[in-house]
Amino acid sequence: MHRLTRPVVIGVSALALCGVGAGVALADPSASSAPTAVVAAGHHGKHPGEHGEVVGKGKAHRTVDYQRGTVTAVNGTTFTVRSKDGFTATYTFAPTAKVHKGKQVATPAQVQTGDRVFVAAAKEPSGLQALRVRDRGPAPAAPAAPAPAPN
């Protein structure tokens, strides 16, 4: 499993938060001398920033997938996320996964169905390994419909 460096995770997070689906340039600290740029970034579907991947160039080609959406299933160490545009992916928590729920450090066990999350994951031969999960909790309840006016 690849260990993602802080600049890569920050870059992917910034990309998703800004809603950008175009190219991104980041330094690859694994390069022996001069920095190497990230080769590509993109998104699937019509909502830029909902999900995509960034591919790093250097000694170890790293592919980092990111997704923002709602958790639709949790099963032990795996969870499935669905984005607004219908894109769905299943992740396994990496042993070193960092989870934050709200502003607090959390555990993978605290990620629940219905929670809104942002996930940064390493694309490995064994599947997507979630390395960072930002959990904003469940979506707010829809406001109650106003009572009908009396006749």
SEDRENLUM-689910 format. One record per residue (C-alpha): residue number from 1; residue in one letter; x, y, z. Coordinates in steps of 0.001 Angstrom, whole numbers. Layout:
BEGIN
<bavo=NUM	nukol=A	px=X	py=Y	pz=Z>
...
end
This chain:
BEGIN
<bavo=1	nukol=M	px=0	py=0	pz=0>
<bavo=2	nukol=H	px=1230	py=3490	pz=-853>
<bavo=3	nukol=R	px=1475	py=6098	pz=1850>
<bavo=4	nukol=L	px=0	py=9384	pz=694>
<bavo=5	nukol=T	px=1940	py=12470	pz=1553>
<bavo=6	nukol=R	px=338	py=15522	pz=3086>
<bavo=7	nukol=P	px=750	py=17666	pz=-81>
<bavo=8	nukol=V	px=-1088	py=15051	pz=-2177>
<bavo=9	nukol=V	px=-3966	py=14765	pz=304>
<bavo=10	nukol=I	px=-4205	py=18559	pz=651>
<bavo=11	nukol=G	px=-4173	py=18959	pz=-3118>
<bavo=12	nukol=V	px=-6906	py=16379	pz=-3659>
<bavo=13	nukol=S	px=-9002	py=17923	pz=-882>
<bavo=14	nukol=A	px=-8576	py=21409	pz=-2344>
<bavo=15	nukol=L	px=-9476	py=20114	pz=-5789>
<bavo=16	nukol=A	px=-12716	py=18577	pz=-4560>
<bavo=17	nukol=L	px=-13669	py=21486	pz=-2320>
<bavo=18	nukol=C	px=-13167	py=23980	pz=-5144>
<bavo=19	nukol=G	px=-15259	py=21870	pz=-7487>
<bavo=20	nukol=V	px=-12488	py=21725	pz=-10064>
<bavo=21	nukol=G	px=-12225	py=18802	pz=-12443>
<bavo=22	nukol=A	px=-9275	py=20046	pz=-14461>
<bavo=23	nukol=G	px=-5535	py=19553	pz=-14099>
<bavo=24	nukol=V	px=-3693	py=20076	pz=-10826>
<bavo=25	nukol=A	px=18	py=20507	pz=-10150>
<bavo=26	nukol=L	px=1584	py=19178	pz=-6970>
<bavo=27	nukol=A	px=5113	py=18324	pz=-5986>
<bavo=28	nukol=D	px=5983	py=14644	pz=-5639>
<bavo=29	nukol=P	px=8296	py=14377	pz=-2620>
<bavo=30	nukol=S	px=9380	py=10865	pz=-3653>
<bavo=31	nukol=A	px=11266	py=12289	pz=-6627>
<bavo=32	nukol=S	px=15029	py=12236	pz=-6121>
<bavo=33	nukol=S	px=15814	py=15760	pz=-7328>
<bavo=34	nukol=A	px=13390	py=18147	pz=-9025>
<bavo=35	nukol=P	px=9692	py=18093	pz=-8157>
<bavo=36	nukol=T	px=7423	py=16158	pz=-10478>
<bavo=37	nukol=A	px=3956	py=17345	pz=-11411>
<bavo=38	nukol=V	px=763	py=15410	pz=-11019>
<bavo=39	nukol=V	px=-194	py=14152	pz=-14450>
<bavo=40	nukol=A	px=-3987	py=14350	pz=-14467>
<bavo=41	nukol=A	px=-7114	py=15053	pz=-12520>
<bavo=42	nukol=G	px=-10685	py=14688	pz=-13587>
<bavo=43	nukol=H	px=-14227	py=13881	pz=-12692>
<bavo=44	nukol=H	px=-16990	py=11579	pz=-13816>
<bavo=45	nukol=G	px=-20458	py=12864	pz=-14572>
<bavo=46	nukol=K	px=-21936	py=16334	pz=-14616>
<bavo=47	nukol=H	px=-20977	py=17586	pz=-11124>
<bavo=48	nukol=P	px=-17322	py=18684	pz=-11072>
<bavo=49	nukol=G	px=-15735	py=17949	pz=-7750>
<bavo=50	nukol=E	px=-18101	py=15138	pz=-6751>
<bavo=51	nukol=H	px=-15530	py=12441	pz=-7533>
<bavo=52	nukol=G	px=-12432	py=11773	pz=-9610>
<bavo=53	nukol=E	px=-8810	py=10794	pz=-9373>
<bavo=54	nukol=V	px=-5351	py=12289	pz=-9386>
<bavo=55	nukol=V	px=-2409	py=10348	pz=-10787>
<bavo=56	nukol=G	px=1077	py=11151	pz=-9489>
<bavo=57	nukol=K	px=4201	py=10798	pz=-11578>
<bavo=58	nukol=G	px=7514	py=9769	pz=-10069>
<bavo=59	nukol=K	px=9234	py=6678	pz=-8707>
<bavo=60	nukol=A	px=5940	py=5321	pz=-7432>
<bavo=61	nukol=H	px=2922	py=6178	pz=-9567>
<bavo=62	nukol=R	px=225	py=6959	pz=-7035>
<bavo=63	nukol=T	px=-3412	py=7115	pz=-7926>
<bavo=64	nukol=V	px=-5638	py=8870	pz=-5424>
<bavo=65	nukol=D	px=-9399	py=8709	pz=-5852>
<bavo=66	nukol=Y	px=-11657	py=11184	pz=-4133>
<bavo=67	nukol=Q	px=-15399	py=11234	pz=-3683>
<bavo=68	nukol=R	px=-17992	py=13354	pz=-1951>
<bavo=69	nukol=G	px=-21402	py=11818	pz=-1267>
<bavo=70	nukol=T	px=-23639	py=9927	pz=1127>
<bavo=71	nukol=V	px=-22773	py=6617	pz=2775>
<bavo=72	nukol=T	px=-25287	py=4065	pz=1507>
<bavo=73	nukol=A	px=-23910	py=968	pz=3252>
<bavo=74	nukol=V	px=-21438	py=22	pz=5975>
<bavo=75	nukol=N	px=-20258	py=-3567	pz=6377>
<bavo=76	nukol=G	px=-17411	py=-4107	pz=8855>
<bavo=77	nukol=T	px=-14358	py=-2381	pz=7391>
<bavo=78	nukol=T	px=-15987	py=-1454	pz=4077>
<bavo=79	nukol=F	px=-18422	py=1298	pz=3182>
<bavo=80	nukol=T	px=-20152	py=2463	pz=13>
<bavo=81	nukol=V	px=-20595	py=6100	pz=-1026>
<bavo=82	nukol=R	px=-23025	py=7479	pz=-3618>
<bavo=83	nukol=S	px=-22485	py=10935	pz=-5144>
<bavo=84	nukol=K	px=-25316	py=13263	pz=-6226>
<bavo=85	nukol=D	px=-24815	py=12263	pz=-9866>
<bavo=86	nukol=G	px=-25337	py=8560	pz=-9052>
<bavo=87	nukol=F	px=-21667	py=7487	pz=-9086>
<bavo=88	nukol=T	px=-21094	py=4789	pz=-6444>
<bavo=89	nukol=A	px=-17851	py=3338	pz=-5058>
<bavo=90	nukol=T	px=-17001	py=951	pz=-2232>
<bavo=91	nukol=Y	px=-13994	py=1582	pz=14>
<bavo=92	nukol=T	px=-12108	py=-441	pz=2604>
<bavo=93	nukol=F	px=-10657	py=1453	pz=5552>
<bavo=94	nukol=A	px=-6864	py=1314	pz=5342>
<bavo=95	nukol=P	px=-5206	py=308	pz=8646>
<bavo=96	nukol=T	px=-3847	py=3865	pz=8912>
<bavo=97	nukol=A	px=-7089	py=5606	pz=7870>
<bavo=98	nukol=K	px=-7736	py=8979	pz=9499>
<bavo=99	nukol=V	px=-11395	py=9730	pz=10175>
<bavo=100	nukol=H	px=-12881	py=13018	pz=11354>
<bavo=101	nukol=K	px=-16547	py=13338	pz=12253>
<bavo=102	nukol=G	px=-17463	py=16976	pz=12472>
<bavo=103	nukol=K	px=-14369	py=18577	pz=13973>
<bavo=104	nukol=Q	px=-13464	py=15582	pz=16138>
<bavo=105	nukol=V	px=-11082	py=12704	pz=15482>
<bavo=106	nukol=A	px=-13207	py=9590	pz=15033>
<bavo=107	nukol=T	px=-12876	py=5888	pz=14298>
<bavo=108	nukol=P	px=-13988	py=4017	pz=11173>
<bavo=109	nukol=A	px=-16737	py=2413	pz=13273>
<bavo=110	nukol=Q	px=-18334	py=5861	pz=13693>
<bavo=111	nukol=V	px=-19044	py=6212	pz=9959>
<bavo=112	nukol=Q	px=-22750	py=5420	pz=9557>
<bavo=113	nukol=T	px=-25224	py=4904	pz=6725>
<bavo=114	nukol=G	px=-26741	py=8261	pz=5766>
<bavo=115	nukol=D	px=-23638	py=10300	pz=6702>
<bavo=116	nukol=R	px=-22306	py=12864	pz=4212>
<bavo=117	nukol=V	px=-18599	py=12207	pz=3604>
<bavo=118	nukol=F	px=-15546	py=13226	pz=1629>
<bavo=119	nukol=V	px=-13157	py=10315	pz=991>
<bavo=120	nukol=A	px=-9554	py=10300	pz=-271>
<bavo=121	nukol=A	px=-8455	py=6764	pz=-1151>
<bavo=122	nukol=A	px=-5445	py=5005	pz=-2622>
<bavo=123	nukol=K	px=-6282	py=2966	pz=-5701>
<bavo=124	nukol=E	px=-4665	py=-396	pz=-4981>
<bavo=125	nukol=P	px=-4827	py=-3757	pz=-6805>
<bavo=126	nukol=S	px=-6990	py=-4985	pz=-3911>
<bavo=127	nukol=G	px=-9444	py=-2075	pz=-4354>
<bavo=128	nukol=L	px=-9939	py=1430	pz=-2990>
<bavo=129	nukol=Q	px=-8240	py=1923	pz=391>
<bavo=130	nukol=A	px=-9782	py=4870	pz=2268>
<bavo=131	nukol=L	px=-6975	py=6901	pz=3820>
<bavo=132	nukol=R	px=-8868	py=10040	pz=4858>
<bavo=133	nukol=V	px=-12573	py=10347	pz=5607>
<bavo=134	nukol=R	px=-14217	py=13642	pz=6518>
<bavo=135	nukol=D	px=-17674	py=12778	pz=7914>
<bavo=136	nukol=R	px=-20164	py=15643	pz=8201>
<bavo=137	nukol=G	px=-22817	py=13449	pz=9785>
<bavo=138	nukol=P	px=-26303	py=12811	pz=8466>
<bavo=139	nukol=A	px=-27964	py=15248	pz=6103>
<bavo=140	nukol=P	px=-30166	py=17753	pz=7918>
<bavo=141	nukol=A	px=-33813	py=16787	pz=8047>
<bavo=142	nukol=A	px=-36027	py=18532	pz=5541>
<bavo=143	nukol=P	px=-38024	py=21337	pz=7135>
<bavo=144	nukol=A	px=-41571	py=20400	pz=8039>
<bavo=145	nukol=A	px=-44241	py=21633	pz=5678>
<bavo=146	nukol=P	px=-46111	py=24640	pz=7042>
<bavo=147	nukol=A	px=-49518	py=23913	pz=8529>
<bavo=148	nukol=P	px=-52427	py=24729	pz=6214>
<bavo=149	nukol=A	px=-54045	py=28081	pz=6836>
<bavo=150	nukol=P	px=-57379	py=27912	pz=8661>
<bavo=151	nukol=N	px=-60486	py=28534	pz=6510>
end
